[in-house]
Amino acid sequence: MTENERIFWNRVLELAHSQLKQATFDFFVTDAKLVKIENDVATILLDSEVKELFWEKNLQPFTLTAGFEIFNTEISNQYIFSEEDLEPLNTFQVEQSTEQHSPNNVAVPHLESNLNNKYSFQNFVQGDENRWAVAASMAVAEVPGTTYNPLFIYGGPGLGKTHLLNAIGNAVLNTNPNARIRYITAENFMNEFTKHLRLNTMDELKENFRTLDVLLIDDIQSLPKKTTNAGIQEEFFNTFNTLHANNKQIVLTSDRNPDHLNDLEDRLVTRFKWGLTVDITPPDFETRVAILTNKIQEYAFDFPNETIEYLAGQFDSNVRDLEGALKDISLVANFKKLQVITVEVAAEAIRARKKDGPQVTVIPIEEIQAMVGKFYGVTVKEIKATKRTQNIVLARQVAMYLAREMTDNSLPKIGKEFGGRDHSTVLHAYNKIKNMLAQDESLRIELETLKNKIK
């Protein structure tokens, strides 16, 4: 790399750091690398294609500025996503800074946002299952209406979609207190439509929604069916078009992918896919532990690590179940005037909560070992032994991973059940499989199959 190329890249990163929030810079810019500048084109290596649109929308002005400053010419960008023996350059170092770029605030009429100010990006627990949704949400909060518009987030109940919607709105308001933002569920949008239609005040409804800077719609799948009330979908369609044409940010959540919104008009679904669609999946064991560790700070009780791990092992579908369990534990602890929440106390609270429903299933490690061994064609004895042929090692590590994911046992306890291994061995196996899952779709399917069989 030439010295001018180094200076150019440092200048690009310096400009980006001065204009973006730290979290946005860290996610979208830190891992980017300059490969070369040739024929006035800068080749930039990004670690994900998802980041390309953010660079195109928000960072090209910085390369233009740096190009004129260093080379006295216009530099355009092209992006690649694989190193392929190239020697990229990234030498810029920045000091941590709390300084943020704030656009000029323009006074606009006040509007009730309906945001819940307790939801922020700072208290959202990030894991592998939601990192792209979080990153995209931060990006649209940073520069509303220019990147990922609309942003469509989908996933099952209790996974944090509402939290992210409110976090976006709160972050925008923090930067621009006069921004016109509205958080609303699809059901309440329907209720407002019906009310204004009955009162013959539809112009007011249009004024309220079509002059927004940011529209945050929760559970869009709940819009009335096109066969029962096409008028509501028509109004939302026109509102969407108006906002999008004016570069106003739209963020929607749903319990399913846009392609499966069969009750909505095709023209709506098509528009939902104009921007970026990201999903959120159930949190893994480590994320569940992190969520619980974060949530217990709201309670005046001591939660030993074994209790936290116990609860993380009992609820693997969504965050809402974890929050509900903590509330019930609080009731039991207050009633008994307890200060320390032991595993026994937590188990009692769970039983009380589910007394009219299915009881918590305790999965023995031996059952996991047997099921995994059968699946991979090895014996439980081989899994517990020290033999290190490839198929046995994979089965052993998968069994350890599932034991961590599906039971409330501690790492030392799991290690003991695998031939007296150290807890660090279990942790290594867990992390190894977790990393493989991010790259190997067939392994992910195998583990989902095993989980279903074990359950």
Disulfide bonds with the S-S distance in Angstrom:
none
